Amino acid sequence: MPFAADVEVWRGQYHFALMFLILFFFLTYTAYAMFGQDFDEFATLEDAMLAQVAVRQCCASPSGPSCSTCMFAFIFATVSFLS
């Protein structure tokens, strides 16, 4: 039988994952709806999901752009989605 603390930890991780996926799919669909006709990266929902993952993981790639470039792109995309 699991301890109460273990249940609380799993509940917290479950809620985090659920909210992350909701926000991820919302931002993906928003990028697809706003930029799908203009940019090939967002032409389909699958391409928009791959672009979202690439923006969030480019700092971890040694051959990718610098971290400051990634942060600028992420902040620009977030601000443009909110306006």
JOPEZI-V23071 format. One record per backbone hydrogen bond with DSSP energy under -1.0 kcal/mol. CO is the residue of the C=O (numbers start at 0). NH is the residue of the N-H. If there is no record, write none. Layout:
# JOPEZI-V23071
<<CO NH> <CO NH>>
This chain:
# JOPEZI-V23071
<<2 6> <3 7> <4 8> <5 9> <6 10> <7 11> <8 12> <9 13> <10 14> <11 15> <12 16> <13 17> <14 18> <15 19> <16 20> <17 21> <18 22> <19 23> <20 24> <21 25> <22 26> <23 27> <24 28> <25 29> <26 30> <27 31> <28 32> <29 33> <30 34> <31 35> <34 38> <38 41> <39 42> <43 47> <44 48> <45 49> <46 50> <47 51> <48 52> <49 53> <50 54> <51 55> <52 56> <56 59> <65 69> <66 70> <67 71> <68 72> <69 73> <70 74> <71 75> <72 76> <73 77> <74 78> <75 79> <76 80> <77 81> <78 82>>
